[in-house]
Amino acid sequence: MVKRFLNWLDGCWYLLLVGGCIGLQALVFLCFREESYLTVQDNLDLFVAHFQVLSHWDGWFARNAVMPMLGGIDRNSLAGEWNLYNMLFIILPPFWAYLTGYFLKIFLSLFSFTLLARDIYGEAYARCRGIAWAAGLCYGLLPLFPAYGLCFASIPLVVFLLRRIYLREPFPVPGKRRGADGGPRRSSWRWWYAALFAYPFLSYFSYFGFFLLAYTVCAVLLLSVRDRRFCGRLAAAAAVLAAGYVCFENRLFLQMLFSDEVTIRSTMVDADLDLRGVLGQIRESFLTPVFHASSDHLPLVLPVCALFLIWRTVELLRKKEGKRLFREGFVGVMGLILFNCLVYGLYFCGPFRRLFETLVPPLKGFQFNRTVFFNPFLWYAAFFLVLKYLYDRRKRWTARLANLLACAAAAVILLTPAVYNEFYWTCYHQAYRAVKHTEVNLLNYREYYSEALFEEILADIDYDSSYSAGYGLNPAVLEYNGVATLDGYLGLYPQSYKEAFTKLIWPAYERVEEWQTYYGEWGARAYLYPGSGESIYNPYRVQPLSDPRLYIDAEQFRSMGGRYLFSRYELSGMPEMGFTLRGVYTHPQSPYTVYLYETG
């Protein structure tokens, strides 16, 4: 009976794994819905708020428009429309768009990973189907940067498309007539170029496209040398892919190439590390998850890959076939991981970074260390190759060991308390609430944005789109609820506005050295900082402030068009600054007490 069950499990374990992981997450998020605990940092306080700005102010598909955040910015400074993830927020309410994108990332990862594996292994794919599904699932479960989750998930897909073009494989067109020699018609394979042109609909140039084009050009050079003839098909593919990015992200390229406006990128200060520091960054990016691209590989995947490399090296040396090791895909994948980590470290080497900016002036301030964003896929590709090796031993116990390792990898990802692991944090905080019978300090999605509270406030003051700012209340919360803001979070806005905003916050800026570094040397988060030096913009239920005074230049606030100040704190000395308390607002569904100040 046990043997029969194990034999049955051997055939369907991966379906149970995929169905169980996806089903469990769907159950949790559909149960708690807007009471789910979604990551705020670089997520709810950034892209989700930006999407709502575009929705509130009819910015989607608009041309020559100004969006009322950061005092009014060019529409082209925000995300474009022609991206699948962004379109979800055009079609659906924001929470459900976010949830759809969350699960779409998992399905796209699963599809593209298995598609690539099937393309590489052909008929042999049937034997390794289960571990391909499991590795693709693990890649989809990774807590990666949510706004670019589909970009991460689609990396195996673009590799598949480039392989098809290089090998000149026929495009599967239903009902397509065959050529005179019985093979596919010559025109059929060219449809892969059309698919590649449309690929940027799933991607993003600044985070992935630039590097995909660079890798493709490198592949053209290497394959041309190896094949002893110019690899024209891949060269054409690079041109087609570049044209696709220009077409789908035309707003970005208009800003990047045809705008002479000086932005905050020109004054951003990057760390210049010595050799020891650079080596430390390389080591850290290899061993530990990088922010936005957490691969959760350290507990299991890295040890498994390291042990396999040692085992395989010894095995081939004993057979006196050491050179074969470098012809196997595993070493090539690990080499790419190391190369990406090397580039990541060199970004923090000042002379190297400045040489790059000198050679390519339009990319000044561009973070070319984002090569590490490809490492999550590479780690799980390497892990898949290890599991496939165990399958290729053609022993039942090694195959079952591979299955167990795949299941363990999925469990590690789900149970690691990483940034953006929203399944884990939702389960953890909801369990804490149930067991302790008390509210946690972290705010859930509904509490963070508090739509019901702001509907009440805006209706009470008959809001007329006047510019405002938040104090202790993240400007993303105001933007999400349709309030025009002087403050905000954006990595690309005019340097002239940064200078004006610095004058606005000067009383706190000159008082606290930390703000001179944080805002002065970076500047993406234009917030009203407290003069006490405390962090007051965390998504917490209780967030104390030791100094109740507001450290801003009130005249500058008014000259920039500011009228309202939404504060989580009752502030002292406001009448002397020309502010009057318009009202104090609370709501049963919100953790905030909002003190609304108005100035003439």
KEMARLUM-843695 format. One line per 10 residues: their letters; for each residue x negated, y negated, z negated of C-alpha. Coordinates in pm, whole numbers, always signed. Layout:
! KEMARLUM-843695
A	X/Y/Z ~ ...
! end
This chain:
! KEMARLUM-843695
MVKRFLNWLD	+0/+0/+0 ~ -278/-243/-94 ~ -474/-148/+216 ~ -169/-208/+434 ~ -113/-547/+274 ~ -478/-646/+327 ~ -460/-540/+691 ~ -145/-749/+735 ~ -315/-1041/+562 ~ -615/-1014/+796
GCWYLLLVGG	-387/-1092/+1088 ~ -191/-1387/+950 ~ -392/-1538/+665 ~ -467/-1855/+860 ~ -100/-1917/+938 ~ -20/-1887/+568 ~ -306/-2125/+487 ~ -195/-2387/+740 ~ +173/-2356/+652 ~ +103/-2359/+279
CIGLQALVFL	-124/-2666/+282 ~ +96/-2873/+511 ~ +419/-2756/+349 ~ +296/-2831/-2 ~ +193/-3184/+91 ~ +519/-3246/+276 ~ +713/-3127/-29 ~ +522/-3363/-261 ~ +550/-3673/-43 ~ +914/-3614/+50
CFREESYLTV	+996/-3557/-315 ~ +832/-3874/-447 ~ +857/-4087/-130 ~ +776/-4451/-213 ~ +672/-4350/-563 ~ +369/-4182/-407 ~ +31/-4317/-513 ~ -136/-4440/-196 ~ -484/-4591/-195 ~ -483/-4971/-204
QDNLDLFVAH	-848/-5050/-130 ~ -900/-5116/+243 ~ -560/-4963/+304 ~ -245/-5111/+148 ~ -433/-5438/+96 ~ -552/-5446/+457 ~ -398/-5276/+760 ~ -51/-5200/+625 ~ -16/-5567/+525 ~ -149/-5681/+865
FQVLSHWDGW	+103/-5464/+1045 ~ +381/-5622/+841 ~ +251/-5970/+927 ~ +282/-5880/+1295 ~ +632/-5743/+1239 ~ +759/-6037/+1029 ~ +624/-6302/+1264 ~ +695/-6133/+1600 ~ +324/-6083/+1666 ~ +340/-5747/+1841
FARNAVMPML	+283/-5797/+2216 ~ +267/-6177/+2164 ~ +12/-6384/+2355 ~ -145/-6714/+2247 ~ +22/-6678/+1909 ~ -94/-6778/+1561 ~ -26/-6547/+1267 ~ +36/-6724/+931 ~ -233/-6565/+718 ~ -566/-6719/+620
GGIDRNSLAG	-412/-7055/+710 ~ -322/-6938/+1060 ~ -536/-6707/+1272 ~ -542/-6611/+1637 ~ -316/-6314/+1709 ~ -609/-6143/+1882 ~ -793/-6121/+1550 ~ -547/-5854/+1431 ~ -495/-5501/+1554 ~ -370/-5441/+1908
EWNLYNMLFI	-48/-5272/+2008 ~ -180/-5000/+2238 ~ -281/-4753/+1974 ~ -71/-4458/+1862 ~ -115/-4522/+1489 ~ -29/-4891/+1524 ~ +277/-4809/+1732 ~ +415/-4603/+1445 ~ +448/-4930/+1250 ~ +628/-5094/+1542
ILPPFWAYLT	+883/-4812/+1561 ~ +930/-4700/+1199 ~ +966/-4861/+855 ~ +617/-4906/+706 ~ +621/-4627/+448 ~ +756/-4371/+693 ~ +511/-4490/+958 ~ +230/-4435/+708 ~ +356/-4088/+619 ~ +400/-3995/+985
GYFLKIFLSL	+42/-4102/+1056 ~ -77/-3898/+758 ~ +68/-3572/+891 ~ +1/-3655/+1255 ~ -370/-3673/+1166 ~ -356/-3316/+1032 ~ -175/-3179/+1336 ~ -401/-3363/+1581 ~ -713/-3235/+1402 ~ -580/-2881/+1412
FSFTLLARDI	-487/-2908/+1780 ~ -806/-3075/+1903 ~ -1040/-2855/+1698 ~ -883/-2531/+1817 ~ -859/-2663/+2176 ~ -1233/-2730/+2180 ~ -1312/-2391/+2023 ~ -1098/-2214/+2280 ~ -1264/-2405/+2563 ~ -1614/-2314/+2442
YGEAYARCRG	-1557/-1947/+2364 ~ -1304/-1849/+2631 ~ -1190/-1491/+2593 ~ -1395/-1450/+2274 ~ -1175/-1714/+2110 ~ -912/-1453/+2025 ~ -1144/-1301/+1765 ~ -1223/-1630/+1592 ~ -880/-1794/+1624 ~ -813/-1774/+1250
IAWAAGLCYG	-1131/-1950/+1139 ~ -1087/-2211/+1415 ~ -742/-2290/+1277 ~ -879/-2301/+921 ~ -1173/-2527/+1012 ~ -942/-2756/+1208 ~ -705/-2770/+913 ~ -990/-2856/+674 ~ -1100/-3135/+905 ~ -743/-3268/+916
LLPLFPAYGL	-707/-3253/+537 ~ -1015/-3467/+474 ~ -937/-3797/+296 ~ -1061/-4019/+578 ~ -990/-4390/+639 ~ -608/-4376/+692 ~ -581/-4648/+959 ~ -834/-4458/+1170 ~ -727/-4107/+1075 ~ -614/-4030/+1430
CFASIPLVVF	-948/-4159/+1560 ~ -1132/-3911/+1340 ~ -890/-3633/+1429 ~ -931/-3684/+1804 ~ -1312/-3654/+1817 ~ -1298/-3284/+1917 ~ -1047/-3381/+2188 ~ -1280/-3628/+2358 ~ -1563/-3370/+2345 ~ -1326/-3126/+2514
LLRRIYLREP	-1243/-3377/+2787 ~ -1610/-3457/+2851 ~ -1692/-3086/+2868 ~ -1417/-3030/+3123 ~ -1545/-3314/+3337 ~ -1906/-3199/+3317 ~ -1815/-2839/+3404 ~ -1571/-2960/+3670 ~ -1298/-2738/+3539 ~ -951/-2752/+3699
FPVPGKRRGA	-680/-2956/+3533 ~ -382/-2735/+3438 ~ -115/-2893/+3659 ~ +202/-2676/+3662 ~ +296/-2562/+4011 ~ -21/-2699/+4168 ~ -102/-2536/+4502 ~ -433/-2360/+4528 ~ -705/-2425/+4782 ~ -783/-2216/+5089
DGGPRRSSWR	-1047/-2016/+4897 ~ -798/-1926/+4627 ~ -952/-2167/+4379 ~ -798/-2487/+4245 ~ -754/-2778/+4481 ~ -1044/-3023/+4469 ~ -828/-3305/+4342 ~ -694/-3119/+4037 ~ -1004/-3154/+3814 ~ -1003/-3530/+3861
WWYAALFAYP	-699/-3560/+3637 ~ -940/-3514/+3347 ~ -1066/-3864/+3422 ~ -711/-3996/+3382 ~ -684/-3818/+3048 ~ -1019/-3964/+2941 ~ -908/-4313/+3044 ~ -602/-4276/+2818 ~ -805/-4138/+2527 ~ -863/-4483/+2363
FLSYFSYFGF	-490/-4480/+2282 ~ -600/-4250/+1997 ~ -929/-4419/+1916 ~ -1086/-4751/+1818 ~ -1386/-4909/+1986 ~ -1566/-5072/+1694 ~ -1560/-4760/+1480 ~ -1587/-4485/+1740 ~ -1579/-4599/+2102 ~ -1916/-4775/+2104
FLLAYTVCAV	-2085/-4463/+1971 ~ -1895/-4224/+2199 ~ -2018/-4424/+2496 ~ -2373/-4425/+2358 ~ -2364/-4048/+2303 ~ -2226/-3996/+2653 ~ -2505/-4202/+2808 ~ -2761/-4000/+2610 ~ -2596/-3680/+2736 ~ -2623/-3809/+3094
LLLSVRDRRF	-2996/-3867/+3051 ~ -3066/-3535/+2879 ~ -2857/-3324/+3116 ~ -3002/-3500/+3419 ~ -3352/-3402/+3300 ~ -3247/-3048/+3214 ~ -3053/-2988/+3535 ~ -3310/-3177/+3745 ~ -3039/-3381/+3912 ~ -2841/-3688/+3813
CGRLAAAAAV	-2536/-3601/+3604 ~ -2297/-3818/+3803 ~ -1978/-3672/+3663 ~ -2061/-3768/+3305 ~ -2193/-4107/+3418 ~ -1858/-4169/+3584 ~ -1686/-4043/+3268 ~ -1872/-4303/+3060 ~ -1754/-4577/+3297 ~ -1394/-4449/+3286
LAAGYVCFEN	-1398/-4426/+2907 ~ -1537/-4780/+2880 ~ -1265/-4907/+3114 ~ -1005/-4734/+2896 ~ -1130/-4909/+2584 ~ -1128/-5246/+2760 ~ -773/-5187/+2879 ~ -623/-5053/+2556 ~ -814/-5292/+2330 ~ -808/-5601/+2547
RLFLQMLFSD	-748/-5827/+2244 ~ -1070/-5709/+2081 ~ -1275/-5763/+2396 ~ -1122/-6106/+2453 ~ -1234/-6205/+2105 ~ -1572/-6038/+2130 ~ -1677/-6151/+2478 ~ -1479/-6461/+2569 ~ -1442/-6652/+2244 ~ -1712/-6901/+2151
EVTIRSTMVD	-1570/-6951/+1802 ~ -1823/-6888/+1523 ~ -1688/-6626/+1281 ~ -1782/-6511/+932 ~ -1987/-6234/+1095 ~ -2257/-6495/+1160 ~ -2310/-6557/+788 ~ -2262/-6208/+647 ~ -2570/-6094/+458 ~ -2670/-5728/+484
ADLDLRGVLG	-2901/-5555/+241 ~ -3267/-5537/+341 ~ -3417/-5234/+170 ~ -3774/-5116/+147 ~ -3886/-4774/+274 ~ -3784/-4604/-49 ~ -3441/-4764/-35 ~ -3390/-4667/+330 ~ -3488/-4305/+256 ~ -3247/-4312/-38
QIRESFLTPV	-2963/-4420/+191 ~ -3046/-4142/+437 ~ -3049/-3887/+157 ~ -2727/-4019/+6 ~ -2540/-4014/+338 ~ -2648/-3653/+393 ~ -2555/-3526/+50 ~ -2258/-3732/-61 ~ -1941/-3861/+103 ~ -1969/-4200/+273
FHASSDHLPL	-1687/-4447/+205 ~ -1416/-4427/+476 ~ -1560/-4092/+598 ~ -1545/-3861/+299 ~ -1629/-3510/+422 ~ -1613/-3339/+79 ~ -1891/-3110/+200 ~ -2120/-3109/-105 ~ -1945/-2851/-329 ~ -1907/-2574/-68
VLPVCALFLI	-1976/-2654/+298 ~ -2329/-2787/+245 ~ -2447/-2490/+33 ~ -2295/-2243/+278 ~ -2463/-2414/+574 ~ -2799/-2434/+391 ~ -2791/-2068/+293 ~ -2696/-1969/+645 ~ -2982/-2171/+792 ~ -3230/-2001/+559
WRTVELLRKK	-3082/-1656/+626 ~ -3072/-1703/+1002 ~ -3427/-1837/+1013 ~ -3564/-1539/+818 ~ -3360/-1299/+1029 ~ -3490/-1433/+1361 ~ -3849/-1460/+1237 ~ -3842/-1096/+1137 ~ -3730/-1013/+1490 ~ -4002/-1247/+1624
EGKRLFREGF	-3732/-1454/+1795 ~ -3788/-1783/+1611 ~ -3746/-1996/+1924 ~ -3392/-1862/+1961 ~ -3292/-2054/+1649 ~ -3327/-2387/+1832 ~ -3111/-2267/+2120 ~ -2819/-2188/+1892 ~ -2544/-2440/+1841 ~ -2572/-2451/+1463
VGVMGLILFN	-2915/-2614/+1460 ~ -2802/-2866/+1723 ~ -2501/-2965/+1510 ~ -2713/-3002/+1197 ~ -2963/-3207/+1400 ~ -2685/-3449/+1499 ~ -2583/-3482/+1134 ~ -2940/-3571/+1039 ~ -2968/-3815/+1330 ~ -2650/-3996/+1221
CLVYGLYFCG	-2781/-4015/+864 ~ -3111/-4153/+993 ~ -2933/-4431/+1185 ~ -2725/-4503/+876 ~ -3040/-4554/+671 ~ -3216/-4762/+937 ~ -2925/-5007/+934 ~ -3052/-5121/+594 ~ -3399/-5184/+737 ~ -3398/-5557/+816
PFRRLFETLV	-3651/-5559/+1105 ~ -3477/-5269/+1281 ~ -3132/-5427/+1242 ~ -3251/-5766/+1366 ~ -3417/-5602/+1668 ~ -3083/-5441/+1755 ~ -2901/-5776/+1721 ~ -3165/-5946/+1938 ~ -3134/-5687/+2214 ~ -2751/-5691/+2204
PPLKGFQFNR	-2645/-6045/+2089 ~ -2266/-5988/+2120 ~ -2298/-5718/+1854 ~ -2450/-5943/+1587 ~ -2305/-5829/+1256 ~ -2187/-5501/+1411 ~ -2226/-5209/+1172 ~ -2407/-4957/+1391 ~ -2452/-4732/+1085 ~ -2100/-4606/+1153
TVFFNPFLWY	-2263/-4312/+1330 ~ -2196/-4129/+1002 ~ -1826/-4145/+1084 ~ -1891/-3851/+1318 ~ -2043/-3638/+1042 ~ -1716/-3509/+892 ~ -1637/-3339/+1224 ~ -1994/-3214/+1257 ~ -1998/-3069/+905 ~ -1685/-2865/+972
AAFFLVLKYL	-1809/-2768/+1318 ~ -2125/-2633/+1148 ~ -1908/-2459/+888 ~ -1702/-2301/+1164 ~ -2020/-2169/+1330 ~ -2124/-2005/+1003 ~ -1784/-1840/+969 ~ -1797/-1727/+1330 ~ -2135/-1567/+1265 ~ -1977/-1367/+983
YDRRKRWTAR	-1699/-1261/+1220 ~ -1951/-1164/+1487 ~ -2109/-914/+1245 ~ -1799/-704/+1320 ~ -1766/-583/+964 ~ -1441/-610/+777 ~ -1598/-739/+456 ~ -1788/-1017/+633 ~ -1471/-1126/+814 ~ -1282/-1133/+484
LANLLACAAA	-1567/-1330/+327 ~ -1533/-1585/+609 ~ -1157/-1604/+546 ~ -1215/-1656/+173 ~ -1470/-1933/+237 ~ -1228/-2110/+472 ~ -951/-2099/+210 ~ -1192/-2220/-57 ~ -1297/-2515/+162 ~ -932/-2621/+202
AVILLTPAVY	-879/-2591/-175 ~ -1188/-2804/-246 ~ -1058/-3081/-18 ~ -710/-3085/-170 ~ -837/-3081/-529 ~ -1123/-3333/-500 ~ -1030/-3671/-655 ~ -1171/-3869/-363 ~ -1070/-4212/-236 ~ -780/-4170/+12
NEFYWTCYHQ	-690/-3824/-125 ~ -335/-3941/-174 ~ -196/-3591/-222 ~ -424/-3537/-522 ~ -358/-3878/-678 ~ +18/-3850/-632 ~ +22/-3506/-799 ~ -210/-3621/-1076 ~ -27/-3939/-1169 ~ +321/-3789/-1140
AYRAVKHTEV	+211/-3497/-1359 ~ +66/-3744/-1610 ~ +394/-3934/-1620 ~ +590/-3611/-1673 ~ +363/-3471/-1945 ~ +284/-3791/-2135 ~ +628/-3950/-2085 ~ +463/-4283/-2007 ~ +381/-4494/-1705 ~ +29/-4484/-1565
NLLNYREYYS	-160/-4808/-1517 ~ -203/-4754/-1142 ~ +83/-4879/-924 ~ +262/-4662/-672 ~ +362/-4779/-324 ~ +700/-4923/-425 ~ +563/-5099/-731 ~ +263/-5243/-550 ~ +465/-5422/-282 ~ +776/-5483/-500
EALFEEILAD	+1001/-5570/-207 ~ +1314/-5609/-420 ~ +1144/-5869/-643 ~ +1022/-6077/-352 ~ +1357/-6063/-175 ~ +1502/-6221/-486 ~ +1228/-6486/-514 ~ +1238/-6590/-149 ~ +1617/-6609/-152 ~ +1614/-6820/-468
IDYDSSYSAG	+1375/-7082/-327 ~ +1522/-7064/+25 ~ +1172/-6993/+154 ~ +1087/-7195/+465 ~ +760/-7029/+576 ~ +544/-7268/+373 ~ +186/-7160/+315 ~ +119/-7003/-22 ~ -146/-6814/-218 ~ -154/-6547/-485
YGLNPAVLEY	-335/-6545/-818 ~ -374/-6201/-971 ~ -128/-6100/-701 ~ -302/-5964/-395 ~ -229/-6172/-83 ~ -147/-5843/+90 ~ +163/-5821/-131 ~ +273/-6166/-13 ~ +196/-6088/+352 ~ +386/-5759/+334
NGVATLDGYL	+693/-5948/+208 ~ +687/-6215/+477 ~ +506/-6498/+296 ~ +262/-6717/+492 ~ -73/-6720/+310 ~ -381/-6936/+281 ~ -568/-6639/+134 ~ -612/-6291/+279 ~ -842/-6007/+370 ~ -991/-5990/+720
GLYPQSYKEA	-1338/-5909/+846 ~ -1327/-6147/+1141 ~ -1199/-6503/+1104 ~ -1348/-6848/+1176 ~ -1652/-6958/+978 ~ -1497/-7305/+960 ~ -1205/-7163/+760 ~ -1441/-6985/+526 ~ -1609/-7319/+456 ~ -1272/-7485/+391
FTKLIWPAYE	-1168/-7198/+163 ~ -1499/-7219/-22 ~ -1416/-7582/-98 ~ -1075/-7469/-225 ~ -1222/-7215/-469 ~ -1534/-7423/-549 ~ -1460/-7473/-924 ~ -1469/-7091/-974 ~ -1731/-7037/-704 ~ -1993/-7259/-867
RVEEWQTYYG	-1905/-7129/-1214 ~ -1948/-6754/-1144 ~ -2261/-6635/-964 ~ -2091/-6311/-867 ~ -1844/-6497/-644 ~ -2132/-6674/-467 ~ -2268/-6333/-371 ~ -1939/-6153/-311 ~ -1761/-6422/-113 ~ -2055/-6634/-1
EWGARAYLYP	-2256/-6346/+145 ~ -1961/-6144/+274 ~ -1640/-6346/+285 ~ -1385/-6095/+411 ~ -1173/-6122/+94 ~ -1067/-6486/+70 ~ -900/-6480/-272 ~ -847/-6734/-551 ~ -1110/-6608/-793 ~ -1089/-6662/-1171
GSGESIYNPY	-1343/-6880/-1344 ~ -1390/-6611/-1610 ~ -1548/-6375/-1355 ~ -1293/-6096/-1409 ~ -1144/-5881/-1135 ~ -772/-5958/-1127 ~ -662/-5808/-794 ~ -663/-5441/-885 ~ -336/-5250/-838 ~ -283/-5215/-1213
RVQPLSDPRL	+29/-5243/-1423 ~ -158/-5425/-1699 ~ -440/-5655/-1590 ~ -556/-5895/-1863 ~ -703/-6239/-1795 ~ -906/-6408/-2068 ~ -897/-6764/-1929 ~ -548/-6894/-1835 ~ -680/-7190/-1637 ~ -671/-7201/-1256
YIDAEQFRSM	-1009/-7293/-1107 ~ -929/-7441/-765 ~ -948/-7776/-592 ~ -580/-7872/-600 ~ -620/-8151/-344 ~ -786/-7909/-104 ~ -499/-7665/-158 ~ -251/-7932/-53 ~ -465/-8055/+238 ~ -475/-7698/+374
GGRYLFSRYE	-96/-7695/+376 ~ -42/-7499/+54 ~ +287/-7537/-128 ~ +353/-7230/-346 ~ +130/-7035/-584 ~ +251/-6687/-679 ~ +78/-6597/-1007 ~ +89/-6291/-1232 ~ -20/-6516/-1519 ~ +127/-6816/-1694
LSGMPEMGFT	-138/-7079/-1625 ~ -238/-7378/-1835 ~ -310/-7730/-1714 ~ -96/-7694/-1402 ~ +95/-8028/-1431 ~ -238/-8214/-1439 ~ -325/-8045/-1108 ~ +6/-8146/-951 ~ +186/-7811/-987 ~ +528/-7754/-1140
LRGVYTHPQS	+666/-7421/-1258 ~ +948/-7338/-1016 ~ +1055/-7021/-1192 ~ +961/-6698/-1366 ~ +1076/-6382/-1190 ~ +1103/-6016/-1287 ~ +1286/-5716/-1145 ~ +1365/-5370/-1290 ~ +1184/-5199/-998 ~ +871/-5412/-1025
PYTVYLYETG	+583/-5418/-1279 ~ +512/-5783/-1196 ~ +614/-6095/-1378 ~ +569/-6366/-1118 ~ +517/-6728/-1222 ~ +596/-6936/-916 ~ +426/-7276/-906 ~ +503/-7544/-648 ~ +308/-7851/-546 ~ +421/-8150/-346
! end
